[in-house]
Amino acid sequence: MDKESIIEKINGFLVEEFEVEPEKILPEANLRETLELDSLDYIDLVVVIESNFGFKVKPEDFAPIVTFQNFYDYVSNRLSEKVNS
C-alpha cells in the first residue's frame, strides 16, 4: 500500500469514527487536539488501526506521535515492517 493510500484510508476512518471535519486533518496539525482524544478515544483509535491495517499497536507506540504526519509515518513504517518480515 503506498503512502497516499495509507493517508486516504486513515483520514477516512478518522472522519467517520471521530467525527472530525476533513479540512481540519492537516499533516502538521496536532492529532490529539484536532481529534479531541481522551484515553478511551486512544483505545478506539488502536482498535481501528488494528482492524484496518492488520498489525498490533502498543500503547508506548503513541508516545512520539504528535502530528498527523507522525501518525501517517508510524502506520506506513509498521506496514513496511510487516511486509518485510
N, C-alpha and C positions, 0 to 999 in steps of 0.2 A: 504494500500500500504506500503510495507516495505521500509526501508531506502535505500537499494541498488537499488530498482526500482525507487525511487524518484531521486536518483543521476543520474541514467542512463537516465531518462526522461529529467531532467534538462540539462545534458551535451549534449544530442541530440538536444534540441532546441537551446542551446547556439551556437553549431557548425553551425546549419542551419541558424538561424536568425542573428547571429553576425559574421559569417564567421571567427571564431577563430579555430585554429588548435587544435584538441583534446588533443594532448600531452601537450599543454600549460595550460589545465584545471587541476590544482592540488589543493587539499584541502587547502594548506597553501598559495596559490598564491593570490595576490590582485585582487579582482573581477573587480574593476573599471579600473585599469591599464591594466590588461590582455585583457579585452574586449574593451578597449579604449572608455569607456562610457562617453557621454556628457548628458546634461539634456534631450534631445529628446530621446536618447537611453534608459534612465531610464523609460520613458513613454512606449516605445516599450516593455521593459522588464516586466513592470507591466501588460500590456495587454496580453503578452504571458503567464505569471504566472496565471492570472485570467482565461484565456481560457483553459489552460491545467489542472489546479488544482481546479477550481471552487470556489475560495474564493477571496474576495476583499482585495486589498493591499492599505494601507495608505502610503503617502509619508514619514511620520515620521518613518515608519517601517524599512526604509532603513538606517537610521542614524547609528545603531550599526553594520551594515553588512560591513565587510571589506574584508574578505576572502571568497573563495568558500565554505569552511566548514561552515562559519557563514550563508551563503545563504542556504545551504542544511539543516542546523539545523532550520532556520527560516521556510522554507517550510514544513519540517517534523512536527514541532511544531504546525503550523497553521492547517495542515491536522489532527493532533491528536485532536486539539480543536474542529474542525468541526465535527469529528466523535463522540466525547464525549459530544457534546452539544445537 
